[in-house]
Amino acid sequence: MCPGSYDPVTLGHVDAIRRASTLFDEVVVAVLHNPAKQGVFTPDERRALIEDALGDLPGVSVEVFGGRLLVDVCREVGADVVVKGLRSDTDFAYELPMALMNRHLTGLETVFLPGEPGLAHVSSSLVKEVARYGGDVSGLVTDRVRDELTARLTRS
């Protein structure tokens, strides 16, 4: 299971998902969303953007889940490992308590993959901020994500 909000999916996310697919026969990319929060893209739009970014990567599926714990989503789909990409020690400090809580709750294990160093500065939040003010996010997201994000965030 590769969980995230993916609002929007970045090339860092794509890198982690592709590498997870080399480690496991099946990978579920779980688009998690809080129904009380409004994202730039709807959960279904996020799914479509991820599917576009991944192409026909064998053994990888993308599903949308909302309003529940990750351990419950993993139980539902039969996933026994969570894979998280890490860009820095800050990501590790944020992700470790969640990994430990998931293991405490159900025994669910988390595998951390170090991110591609050239993408260590890329986050969905920063990509949205740059795009919102007219900056070029090429090389940080796919061309389709760039175009849709720019169109959505620069509307007057």
N, C-alpha and C positions, 0 to 999 in steps of 0.2 A: 504494500500500500504506500503510495506517495501522496500524502495529503497536503492540501494548501488551499488558499483562497484564489490564487491565480488571477488576480485582478489588477493588471493583466499578467498572462504568462510571459516570462522573460526567457532569454537564451540560457540563463543560469538554471532555470527550472528544467528546460529542455535537456540540458547537459546531464543533470542529475537523473532525470527519468530514463534517458537513453542508457546511462551507465547502470542503473538499477535493472534494466531489462537484460543486461548481460549477466547479471548475478542470479536472477530468478526466472523461472519458466513463465510465470504470469505476474503481471504488475497491474494493479488497479490505481489509476490516477483519480484520487477522490477530490472533487471540487467541493470544498466545504464552505458553507455560507451561513451567516446569521440572518434569519429572515427579518430581524428588526433593524438591520443595517442596509443602507443603500450603497451599492458599489457603482463603479463606472460602467461595468458590463453586467448584464444579468447572468445568473448561473448557467443558463443554457448557451448564452453567447460565449462565456468562458470555455465551456466544454468544446464548442465548435472551433474556437481559436487554438485550443490545445491539440485537438485532433488534426487540424490543419498543420500545426507546427511539427507534429510527430510523424505525419504521413501515415504509412501503413506499417508501423513498427510492430513486428510479430510479438504476440503475447501481451500486448498492452491494450487496456481498455480504459475509457474515461467515463466516470459516473458522477452524478451530482447528488449531494447529501446536504440536508440542512437541519439545524435545530437539535442536534444530538451529539453525544460524546464520541470521540474518535474510537474508543474501545468498542462501542456498540456498533459503529459502522464496520469495523474490522470483523467483529463476530458475525455480522450479517452477511458479509461477502466471503467469509472463511479465510481472511488474511491473518497470518500469525507473526508478521514482521512489518514494522513501519520503517520506511527509508526516508531520511531527511538529508538534504544537501546543506552543508555549512560553508559560509563564506569567511567567517572569522571567529575569533574567540568570543565575540559578543553574541553571535548566533548560538554557539555552544552553551553559553551561560543562560540564554533564553530557553533553549530546547531541552537541556538536561533535566530540569525539574519536571517538565511535562512527560519526558520519557520515563522517569522514575515513578511518576504517578500512574502512568498507564501500566507499567509493570506491576505496581502495587495492586491496582484494581483487578487486573485479569491475567497477569503474567505476560502480557504483550511486550515483545522486545523491539528495540529501536536500533537501527543501524545508521550510523552517521557517515556520509560520504563527503570528503573534502571537495569543495567547489573548484572549478577551473580558475586558476589565479587571475587570468585576464578578465574574469567576470565578477571578481570579488566586490566591486563597487556597485553592482547592479542589484536593485531591489524594485519591486513593483511600485512602492511609494515614491522612490526617486524618479523612476521612469514617468510616472503620472505628473509629478511636479515639473519636470523638464518639459514634457509635452504641453502641459497647461500654459506655459509661458513661451511657447513657440520654439523651444530648443529641439534639436535633431536627435532622435533616439535610435537612429539607424545603428545596427551592430549590437544593440542591447535587447531588441525584440525582433520577431520576424517582420518582414515588410508588410504583411497583412495587418498584424497588430499595430505597427507604426501608423499605417494609414487610417485604420479605424479609430485608434486612440486620438490621433491628431484631429480628425474630423469631429469627434465627439467633444473633445476638451477645448477646442478653439472656436466653437460656435459662439456667436454673439447673441 
